[in-house]
Amino acid sequence: MKSTNLFVLPSLHDDCPLALLEALALGTPCLASRAGGIPEIMRYDDLMFDPLAEGSFAEKMDTAARDKEYMRHIGNLCASLKESCKKDWAEEVLSLQ
C-alpha cells in the first residue's frame, strides 16, 4: 500500500475503515466516499466524493489522473492527517486486560 500512488475507498457505509486509516498512516494519498464515519477521518471535502451522486467518483478520479497539482494537493492534505491515524494497537489491546 505504501508504494501506491492513490488509495480509493468507495464505500457506501463504513463506520471506521481500517484500510483507510492504514493508508493514511503510511502517507499514501487517499480519496474516499463521503459516507459513514469517513468524513470524520478525512475532514477535507477535496478528499471525498458523494458515492450516490452520479459522476462524483468519476470526476475525482479523472482529476486525479490528469492533474499533478491536484494529486500534490491531496497528498499534502493526507499528510496532515497522517499523525491522527497512527495507533499503537498492541498498547491498546494490552491495556484492556
C-alpha positions, 0 to 999 in steps of 0.5 A: 500500500505504501508504494501506491500512488492513490488509495480509493475507498468507495464505500457506501457505509463504513463506520471506521475503515481500517484500510483507510486509516492504514493508508493514511498512516503510511502517507499514501494519498487517499480519496474516499466516499463521503459516507459513514464515519469517513468524513470524520477521518478525512475532514477535507471535502477535496478528499471525498466524493458523494458515492450516490451522486452520479459522476462524483467518483468519476470526476475525482478520479479523472482529476486525479489522473490528469492533474499533478497539482491536484494529486500534490494537493491531496497528498499534502492534505493526507499528510496532515492527517497522517499523525491522527491515524497512527495507533499503537494497537498492541498498547491498546489491546494490552491495556484492556486486560 
